[in-house]
Amino acid sequence: MAWLIAASAAWLSCQSLAGSLAGRTPVDRDLPLLGAAIVLIAWSARRTAAAAPIVLGVPLLLVVEMAVADERSRLFLLGMVVAGALAAAIAALDDRHGIATAPARLLAMLAVLLLRTAGWHPQFRDLIQAGIILIGVAALIQLFSSPVRRVPTACLALGVVIGIVTPSFPFAACLYPLVLALLGLVMRTIVREASGEVLDRPLLFAAASGAIILSVAGGRWLLWIVAATLVAAIISRSRSRAVALVPALAAAGLIPSRLYASIASLRVWTVAPFFAIGGGTSAPIVLVSATLAVLAIVSRPTLAPLVALAVAVFGALLPRPSRLEGAAPVFAILIVALLAWSGVPARFFPLPLGVAALALIAATALSGRFAVVVAAVGVALVSIEPLFPNALDSVDAVGVALAPGASFRFEGQAPAAVIVSGANIAHLRSGTLLGQMAVVDRRGQETKRDITVGDASDWGFLRQRLYFYSHNPLPRDPRGRLIGYGYDAFVTGGGRVAIGPTARGATARITAAASLPRTARLQIDALERAP
Amino acid sequence: MTLQPPLIGVIFCALFTLLPIVLVTREGFQRYATIDGAGYALALGTWFLCHLLGLELEPFPSLVALGVVKLSLLFIFYAAAPAHQVCFTPGRIGLAAGLVYVCLIPAMLQVPMDGDEPYYVLVAHSLLHDHDLDLRNQYHAAAGVLVNRPDLGPQLGDPVGPHGEQYSRHEPFLPLLIIPGYAVAGVPGAMLTVALFGALLIRSSARLFEEEGVTDATARLVLPFLAFGPPVLWYAMRVWPEVPAAFFMVEAVRGVRQQRRNRWAPALLALGLMKVRFVLVAAPLALAAIARQADRRRQALLAAAIIAAPLAILWIISGNPLNVHSVEELAPSPATAYAVGSLGLVLDGATGVVFQAPFFLLGLIALARWRSTPAAFRLGMMCSALYLLYLIPRAEWHGGWSPPLRYVVFLMPLLALGAASLIDRARTIGDRAAGWAATAVVLAGLWTAGLVVHGVAYPWRLFHIASGENEIGERLSAVWHSDFSRLFPSFIRLNEAAVIGSVIFIGAMVAIALGGHRILVRVAPPQLVGAAVSLLLAFGFKAGISPAQVLEFEDAHVIHRGGALFPEEYRVARFLYRGGWRLRSGDSLSALFQSGPARLRYSASVETLLEVSGQAYVLSPSADATIDLVVDSGSPRVVVRCISGDVIVDQMVHE
């Protein structure tokens, strides 16, 4: 009863405040939803001392809403408050063996629901899709549950990540978490057999069949993941462990060269030592992970995270030393903090910086005696933060779209760099020529620089509708602008292209490649003047 | 002094590497390392997200915020971890406090010293180099160099010697104490000396907690609030006598309780020497010490000497044993002055405990449970009664030009002890009472963290012009252009919120004294606290954006187009004046104000023509006059324009 009163009061107070604020963003209008969510998060931790203090997140939301005028800062802080409530609940519920399955499931589903629906107005289609995704996430959390009905916090975070990374388009992609849960069930059955238990054939058959059927409905990419997993799993049961090690290590060595498969490589590196030290039960996981890691390499960049996450799910099924779990709350906090209020980061997973942070945390948790040293490195990283330039500073807008073969000459001194993007080029692969930038100095000496997919991407390739189908990678030096709110938000695909220091009096020209498709355009969004 | 990124990095690195070494055991280290990693991960994640969202972070305030988050994480771990995972000894917690104070000194040095601070440094300089207390040469030549204050001159009412010597009104004991530090490292060395007293204060307070039977778990929770929260933090990094006085106060209370003359006698002497006002605390404490000793006659002589010594020294220096004060100041004042001062110290938005050091509200609540509080708390508070009776009716009860709560800093360790006893008691009663205590502590913790970030990142904002507004009210008023300051109680410029707040506070204290809190804890679960605060905030916001019924023209919500603040910002004892806004021909201002008949209070030196919401009024010259008007502009925003003349508009009240 008290919780109902608290939730109603939270809803009412947020509604009252949101109602008084005209012309604010959709996220602000969803303030009552966020308030009620915080009370629900507190309720999930009701058997801990943290429950009542977590409710204080609601007044914090109101304070942010009242006191912070800048839109982006406000939305960011609102996200941080909800993330903080979630992290506090996770920390309170975690008894070093993990979180009880029921609250873990609730928290994961709540996090996914908030991140996918708050801040925009989902249609009926989106709600149905979210429902299916939530079922998948719940199934994944159930899969991660240990025999003592505890879910490691890292697995909870993984469930949340899978829930938000699942693409909105095509519709059938919402089957992805459910397929992963079924494949996980297959792998867990096989791993248990390897550790001496009797193989539960009916369960294995049912799970494998379910995964295959759903993947047929889901599309070719999902079928690839299922096929690779099942084939590798079958091979792992018949071949010796030594054979399995070879592709695993090969993949582990290869993967770091590809940014998007970094999580896969981390997971493989984590798994490989278990195999080496004689953890016989891990052999099937190692082989399946290696196979999927190879798949991640050959698949298009936007699919790679989905494959990598499958590897993470299977890796999570392995029994690990308890000290690894020390990193779990950290991981959870990082995930929720990174997701602070825009669906955009979901499409960037795994992020290069996120991976670096993960590695740092893992090292901190594992190092024990050397933790201070690692922490000092962290400090150093933090200390140099202010030295990083901001993404959007000191640029002059240009706004020119060049048809294939057309060119644009900059007036006056050549810029230090340009920010370019493409239009209708989402289907082009990395390395495809988009155009050329040429700088001519006073003596007539010309310096040329090719602009390819990878330097810049399609302006809207990160939009929900385009992202899944796109072959564009994230630009090497992204300079996009954030547009929209909540899960509907996206960052434009602009990339910074520099030609090096230009001499005084030099002029510059950009020419769009004649080989571009007829409808494609090379867009010059902005330029950076030399200081 | 400007802080450069490498220096900030080094300080940050050093502090957060040393603190866990001091406070966490080998067993707890790995667990803490995980939490520490979480802090960095959070920072990296936050930074990246800001980068992605195009949010420009101010480097120094961001780093301060990160530092406060990390310090909070450390002390949450410190309070919640099993005893074998943390090192809880008075020495270590004192050392940790000292480390933090030392690392924060550069942040305080970013702006020139203010208030009484530079005078203490000048006296120390004079003692060190000239071997006298005459500051004439320092004012003429050295103030700009020494304390970066070329504008510094004698304070109003400073004693003048027979040959024109210019003495400071401030007692020379603190300058004497800081001389070694000042001689070695200049102003930072002087600050370092006070920081050392800060560390000693925390160590001594930890000992006091131990002796008074506070459990370790509660002490680990409460002491960080004392050490790293306002107001002790503000004074532990600055050259004010408050923190050394607090240290001597705790030592004196401990000495009296333990009947150890060697402890209380020097502590009381030092307390009296620090500031003559502290004699009002030292004298009752000395009486209490005598009452507890067997050899009363001898002790009485000693106590008399201790009380007389500071007065004699002041008499020698300034010719008056009370320095710039007089015995008349001890005479009773009107009852309203006592009410304003005492409730102001608790509830005032700019200078009260509730808003500036919220954790210590628990210590005030402990007053209502007097009989269940530790004996040292009762002793200390009783012996401070005379001091408080002297302080609260004064116009400067709020501290004047200084960081908040200046005059009661020395009481904070005792209030912390009261708070600790309250928390200890709640923990023994049951889960629900413990939940209430936890919620109260978290609420106070969140507020305190905000205050610390604000005060360290913007140290100059700790000095407020005592205009009746506070930083939060000003901020909200500026964002919404509506009068939010009226929602915060002000006893400097008495408002309705102050009256309502006082009634609630007195009612709550009476209810607690009668045992009403037991009913509350039994009936209401702690999760309703957050919900109630939310409703209060939502209601407050609604009230805040509605047109005002009382318009103070100098407030932050008023949009000023020309004119000037009156009296000017840095007028000495500005709080003694009625504030206002000076309008000359062509100047105007606008604000949200309720339509209808209103009364304008003003002061004009010449006949002035004033237009209020489109209607002109002639204001006759007067030092303090009112005029009745009708405000009806068709919109809630009223525009006041000076057509001709020169007027100071003070206040407009809806009739």
Boltz contact constraints between the chains, C-beta under 6 A:
constraints:
  - contact:
      token1: [A, 2]
      token2: [B, 525]
      max_distance: 6.0
  - contact:
      token1: [A, 2]
      token2: [B, 527]
      max_distance: 6.0
  - contact:
      token1: [A, 6]
      token2: [B, 527]
      max_distance: 6.0
  - contact:
      token1: [A, 6]
      token2: [B, 528]
      max_distance: 6.0
  - contact:
      token1: [A, 6]
      token2: [B, 531]
      max_distance: 6.0
  - contact:
      token1: [A, 9]
      token2: [B, 531]
      max_distance: 6.0
  - contact:
      token1: [A, 9]
      token2: [B, 535]
      max_distance: 6.0
  - contact:
      token1: [A, 10]
      token2: [B, 531]
      max_distance: 6.0
  - contact:
      token1: [A, 10]
      token2: [B, 534]
      max_distance: 6.0
  - contact:
      token1: [A, 13]
      token2: [B, 534]
      max_distance: 6.0
  - contact:
      token1: [A, 13]
      token2: [B, 535]
      max_distance: 6.0
  - contact:
      token1: [A, 13]
      token2: [B, 538]
      max_distance: 6.0
  - contact:
      token1: [A, 16]
      token2: [B, 538]
      max_distance: 6.0
  - contact:
      token1: [A, 17]
      token2: [B, 538]
      max_distance: 6.0
  - contact:
      token1: [A, 17]
      token2: [B, 541]
      max_distance: 6.0
  - contact:
      token1: [A, 49]
      token2: [B, 438]
      max_distance: 6.0
  - contact:
      token1: [A, 52]
      token2: [B, 435]
      max_distance: 6.0
  - contact:
      token1: [A, 52]
      token2: [B, 439]
      max_distance: 6.0
  - contact:
      token1: [A, 52]
      token2: [B, 526]
      max_distance: 6.0
  - contact:
      token1: [A, 52]
      token2: [B, 527]
      max_distance: 6.0
  - contact:
      token1: [A, 53]
      token2: [B, 438]
      max_distance: 6.0
  - contact:
      token1: [A, 53]
      token2: [B, 439]
      max_distance: 6.0
  - contact:
      token1: [A, 53]
      token2: [B, 442]
      max_distance: 6.0
  - contact:
      token1: [A, 55]
      token2: [B, 527]
      max_distance: 6.0
  - contact:
      token1: [A, 55]
      token2: [B, 530]
      max_distance: 6.0
  - contact:
      token1: [A, 56]
      token2: [B, 442]
      max_distance: 6.0
  - contact:
      token1: [A, 56]
      token2: [B, 443]
      max_distance: 6.0
  - contact:
      token1: [A, 56]
      token2: [B, 530]
      max_distance: 6.0
  - contact:
      token1: [A, 58]
      token2: [B, 530]
      max_distance: 6.0
  - contact:
      token1: [A, 58]
      token2: [B, 534]
      max_distance: 6.0
  - contact:
      token1: [A, 59]
      token2: [B, 533]
      max_distance: 6.0
  - contact:
      token1: [A, 59]
      token2: [B, 534]
      max_distance: 6.0
  - contact:
      token1: [A, 59]
      token2: [B, 537]
      max_distance: 6.0
  - contact:
      token1: [A, 62]
      token2: [B, 534]
      max_distance: 6.0
  - contact:
      token1: [A, 62]
      token2: [B, 537]
      max_distance: 6.0
  - contact:
      token1: [A, 66]
      token2: [B, 541]
      max_distance: 6.0
  - contact:
      token1: [A, 69]
      token2: [B, 479]
      max_distance: 6.0
  - contact:
      token1: [A, 72]
      token2: [B, 53]
      max_distance: 6.0
  - contact:
      token1: [A, 72]
      token2: [B, 55]
      max_distance: 6.0
  - contact:
      token1: [A, 73]
      token2: [B, 55]
      max_distance: 6.0
  - contact:
      token1: [A, 326]
      token2: [B, 34]
      max_distance: 6.0
  - contact:
      token1: [A, 330]
      token2: [B, 34]
      max_distance: 6.0
  - contact:
      token1: [A, 330]
      token2: [B, 37]
      max_distance: 6.0
  - contact:
      token1: [A, 330]
      token2: [B, 38]
      max_distance: 6.0
  - contact:
      token1: [A, 330]
      token2: [B, 41]
      max_distance: 6.0
  - contact:
      token1: [A, 333]
      token2: [B, 38]
      max_distance: 6.0
  - contact:
      token1: [A, 333]
      token2: [B, 42]
      max_distance: 6.0
  - contact:
      token1: [A, 334]
      token2: [B, 41]
      max_distance: 6.0
  - contact:
      token1: [A, 334]
      token2: [B, 45]
      max_distance: 6.0
  - contact:
      token1: [A, 337]
      token2: [B, 42]
      max_distance: 6.0
  - contact:
      token1: [A, 337]
      token2: [B, 45]
      max_distance: 6.0
  - contact:
      token1: [A, 338]
      token2: [B, 45]
      max_distance: 6.0
  - contact:
      token1: [A, 340]
      token2: [B, 49]
      max_distance: 6.0
  - contact:
      token1: [A, 353]
      token2: [B, 48]
      max_distance: 6.0
  - contact:
      token1: [A, 357]
      token2: [B, 41]
      max_distance: 6.0
  - contact:
      token1: [A, 357]
      token2: [B, 44]
      max_distance: 6.0
  - contact:
      token1: [A, 361]
      token2: [B, 37]
      max_distance: 6.0
  - contact:
      token1: [A, 361]
      token2: [B, 41]
      max_distance: 6.0
  - contact:
      token1: [A, 364]
      token2: [B, 33]
      max_distance: 6.0
  - contact:
      token1: [A, 364]
      token2: [B, 37]
      max_distance: 6.0
  - contact:
      token1: [A, 365]
      token2: [B, 34]
      max_distance: 6.0
  - contact:
      token1: [A, 368]
      token2: [B, 30]
      max_distance: 6.0
  - contact:
      token1: [A, 371]
      token2: [B, 33]
      max_distance: 6.0
  - contact:
      token1: [A, 372]
      token2: [B, 17]
      max_distance: 6.0
  - contact:
      token1: [A, 375]
      token2: [B, 36]
      max_distance: 6.0
  - contact:
      token1: [A, 376]
      token2: [B, 13]
      max_distance: 6.0
  - contact:
      token1: [A, 376]
      token2: [B, 17]
      max_distance: 6.0
  - contact:
      token1: [A, 378]
      token2: [B, 40]
      max_distance: 6.0
  - contact:
      token1: [A, 379]
      token2: [B, 12]
      max_distance: 6.0
  - contact:
      token1: [A, 379]
      token2: [B, 13]
      max_distance: 6.0
  - contact:
      token1: [A, 382]
      token2: [B, 43]
      max_distance: 6.0
  - contact:
      token1: [A, 383]
      token2: [B, 9]
      max_distance: 6.0
  - contact:
      token1: [A, 385]
      token2: [B, 47]
      max_distance: 6.0
  - contact:
      token1: [A, 386]
      token2: [B, 5]
      max_distance: 6.0
  - contact:
      token1: [A, 386]
      token2: [B, 59]
      max_distance: 6.0
  - contact:
      token1: [A, 390]
      token2: [B, 56]
      max_distance: 6.0
  - contact:
      token1: [A, 391]
      token2: [B, 51]
      max_distance: 6.0
  - contact:
      token1: [A, 391]
      token2: [B, 54]
      max_distance: 6.0
  - contact:
      token1: [A, 392]
      token2: [B, 54]
      max_distance: 6.0
  - contact:
      token1: [A, 482]
      token2: [B, 53]
      max_distance: 6.0
